[in-house]
Amino acid sequence: MDQDDQALIERCRAGDLAAFEPLVEKYRQRVWRLAYHVVRDREEAWDVSQEAFIRAYQSLASFRGQSAFYTWLFRIVVNLATDRVRQRAARRRAFGSEEVPENEWNGVLPDDVTASPDEEAARREKRARIARTLDALPPNFRTIIVLSDVEGLSYREIAEILNIPAGTVMSRLHNARKRLKELLKPLLLLLLGLLFALSAGAPAGAQQAVRFGARILLATEALASGQTLRPEAADEHFNRILARLRELFRYKEYTTLERYRAQVPVGTTQRWAVPGDRLLEVMPEGVVNSAVRMRLRLARGNLIELNVNVLAQPGRPALIGGPRYEDGVLIIVIWADPNPG
């Protein structure tokens, strides 16, 4: 188990309530994302996240440390989220079908800020079809798809979360992907690769170069006295994602702290220093159609604050909420170009 997690857990068990806050801060984004991908409702995902952390705190005495803290926490999240889905299914049977609102999927896919109205309408129709397709999957199939192809967890981690043998994970994931292929049919290669970057979307070769960049933002309720935006933060591209940032993260002001650019072969890790004595590591893992699957890791000393997979491409930046910094939180904007020319 992570030594920082273990130290915080021991402090909690000793009665230090404040020691649980860093654990919440470290895992809140991943917990919310996991809950959201299972229940596909923003408010329900927040409810599930809050309840999961409450239950985790209340059950710390039963946590033996035989697995990582986050796998134990994710097991609580999956159980709570699955219960919500079952309850919703029961309501559907009682009162009729209930469509998943298309706008709930906007936070899952990166926005194409250059898309025409017709292209955006077509994309919304495809998202709605994917939502209906996932609804058609049995709950155990949908959950394992989310854990593997959205969260990027290993077979061992999934086995610990679901409390099943690793062999069962492999067979269930194979069957889930097969069933999803049958449901999606012609949309599979385009949309499943874009949404989840399944292993079927093989990397395009270790020597392929990818150009990418990151913008580090400070999201706050209001600008601090005397603080001004950097000139590059007021450019056209920033203004086009500003409304989306405010919708996703609900902060009013976004200040550019740093901007980075790089061009490296697939499989190469690029490292940048980030405000707050942090280190950002970004590695392009492979190309799926016009998107780049990227592994992003943000660390402060030995503490891993973010460790996620994202998909990014020209005009469609990935937006990732990060840890607290000064009087707000860090937001990381990742863009990529798989064909730098």
N, C-alpha and C positions, 0 to 999 in steps of 0.2 A: 504494500500500500504506500502511496505517496507520503513521505515523511511530514510534509507541511500539513496535509490533511490529518494525519494521525495525531500530530501535536495539537491541532485545533479541537479534534474530537475529544482528546483527553482533558483539555481545558473545559469543554462543555460538560463532560461527565463530572468534573470537579465543581460545577456550579457556576462557571463563568458564562453567562448568557451572551455576552458580547462576542465571544469566540466563534459563535455560529454565523455571525454576519459575513466574515470573509468566505466561508463556504458557500453561502447563498450568492455572494457577489461573483464567486468563481464559476459557479455552475448554472446560474439563473438563465442565461441565454440558451444553453444547451437543453435545459429542462423545459423551458417554454417551447423551443423549437420541436422537441420530441413530442410534447403534449399536443402541439398544434398540428403536426403531421398526422397524428392519430385521430384527433377529434375534429380537425379542420374548422375550428371556430375560435376566433381570437379571444373573446371573453371567456369561453369555456376553458381555453388553454391557460389563461391567467389564473382561473379558479383552480384548475388541476395543479398548476405549478405551486400556487400558494399552499394548497392542501398537502402536496407532496413534501414540501419543506417542513411544514408543521408536523406531519407524521414522522418524517425522518428525525427531527429533533426529539420528539417524544419517544422514539424507538432506539435512540443511540445506545442505550444499555444493552440491547440485543445484538448490536453490530459487533461481530467478532474479529473483523479485520482480515478474514481469510480471502477476501476479494477486494478489489479497489473500491473506495467509497462511492465513486460515481456509478459503478455497475450496480451496487446495492441501491443507490438513490434512483437510478433509471428503472430498476425493477418496481419500485414504488410508483413511479410515474406511469409506467406501462399499465400496471394493474388499475390505477385510478382512471386513466384515460380509457382503457378498455371497458371499464364499468360504465363510463359516460356514454360510450358508443352503444353499449347494450341497452342502456336506458332510452337512448334516442331511438333505437330500432323498435323498442317496445311502444314508444309513443307513435311512431309511424304506423305500426300495425293497428294501433287503436284509433288514430285520427287521420290516416292517409299518408301518402308519401310526402317527404319534405326535401326539397332540392337544397343542395349545398350552394350558397350564394357564390356567384362567380368572383365577386370582389374579394372573397376570402383567399383566393389563390394568388392575388396580386403580390402578396408578401412573400410568396414562395419562389416565384420566378423573377429574375432581375428584369427591370423595365428596359424596353427598347425606346430610348428617348428620341430616336430618329424615325420611328415607325410612322407611316401614314395612317389616317383614320381607318382606311380599308384593311391595312395590315393588322392594326390593333384589334379591329372587330373580328378578323379571322382568328387571331391569337386567343381572344376571349372565348370564341366558340370551341377551340381546341382544348383550352383549360377546362371548360365546363364538361367536355367529353371525358377528359382524364378524371375529373372529380367523380363523375358518374361511374367510370370504370373501376376506380378504387372502391367505391361504395359496393360494387358487385363482388368484390373479393371477400372471402370469409375473414373474420377478424384476425385469426392467427396468421393468415397469409399477409394481410395488410401490415400488421405489426412488424413482421420479420422483414418485409420489404423496406419499411421505414428505418429500422435499426441498421440494416446492412447498406442500403443504397442511398439513403438520405444522411444518416449519421456516420456512415463509414466505419462501423464497428467490426471487429474481427469475429470469427466463429466462436472463439473462446469467450469473448465478452458477451456476445448474444446468448450463449449457453448459460452464462452466469445470471444474466438479467431475466431470462425466461425460465430458468431452472429446469433445463432439458439437456440431454447429452449433445455433444458437438455433432455427432452423426445425424441426429434428428434435425439440428439446425441446417446442415447441408442439404438433406433431402427435402426439408420443408421449404427452404429458399429456392431450390431447384423447381419444385412443384409450383411455388408462388409465381416465379418468373415465367414459367411455362403457361400458367393460367392467365397471367397479365398479357403475355404475347397474344394469346388467343382472343382476348377481349379488345386489345388495342389494334391488332392487325396492321394495316398500312401506316398507322401513326407511330408504331413502335420505335423504329430507328430514329426518326426525327425528334419525337417528343420525350420518349423515355430517356434517351441519351441526354437531352437538354435538361430535363428535370432532375434525374437521379444519377446520371453518369454511371450506368450499370457497367459491370465488367465486360459485357458484350461490346461496349464501345471501346475497342482496344486503342491504346496510345499509338500515335502515328510514327513512332520511332525515336530512339534516344537522341539522335543527332538533329532532329527538327528544332529550329530556333523559334522562340516565342517572345514577342515583345509585350511587356506588361508594366503596370504602374500602380501605385497606391497613393491615395490622398488621406491624410490623417486629420480628422476634424474634432473639434471640441464642441459638444452639444451642451447648451446651457439654456436656462429659462430666459435669461437676458444677458446682454453683453456687460462685462464688468466695466466700472468707471474708467474712462480713458482708453478702453480696448477698441481696436479697429480691425476690420477684416483685411487680410492680405489682398493685394490687387488681383492675384490669380483666382481667389475665391469668388470674385464677382464676375467671372467670365460666363459666356453663354452656356457652356456645358454645365457648369455648377448651378446656374439658375434653373436649368431644365430638370435637374434632379432635386432641387430644393423643396418643392412641394411634396415629393415622395418621401424625402427625409423627414419632414415634419409630420407626415401621415404615419410613417412607420414608427418613429421614435418619440413623437409628441413633445419634442423640445422646440423652442421658438427660434433660437439663434444657433448658427453653425459657423464656427471660425476655423479656417484652415491653419493648421499648425505646421504641417510638413507635406511635401510632395516628392515622390520618388519615381524613377523610371529605370527599367533594365531590359536587356535582351540576352537571354541565355538559352542553352539547349534544354529540351525536355528532360526532366529528372535532376536538374541542377537547382540547388537552393540559393536564393538571394537573401541576404540579411541587411536590415537597416535598423539604426537606432531610432527609437520612438520616445517622445516626451514621457517623463516619469521614470527614467532609468530602465526603460523596457527595450526588448529586442524583438523585432518583427522578422519572422522567417517566412518566405513565400517560395513555394516550389511548384512549377507547372508539371503536373503528373501525366498529362496526356491530352490529346485533341479529340473532341467529339463533334463531328460536323464543323460548324464555325465557332464552337465554344471551346474554351480551355478549362480543363478540370485542374484546380489548384488546391494545394494543401497550405493552409495558413496557420501559423503558430505564433502566439504572442506570449512572451515570458518576461517576468520581472525577477531577476535572480534565478532561484531554483523553483519559483512558483509559476506554473503554466496557467495563464489566465484565459487563453483561447487556444483551441486546437480543432479546427474545422476544415471541411472540404467545401469549396465554392465553385460555381461555374461563372465564367465571365467571358465577354467578347466585345468587339468594338461597338460602342453605342449602348451597351447593356451592362453597366457596372454592377457588381455584387456589393450589397450594403450590409456591413456586419457591425452590430453593436458590441462595444468593448467594455473595459472596466472603468471605474470612476477615476476622474482626474480633476484636480482643483475643485471648482464648483460645479462640475458637470460630469459627462462621460465621454470617452473616446469613441468615435465612429470611424471605421475603416472602409474606404471605398476602393474596390479593386477592379481594374479594367484589364483587358488582355486582347491581343491581336495575334491569332495563330499564323497569319501570313504577312509577316512584316515586310517582305519584299527585299 
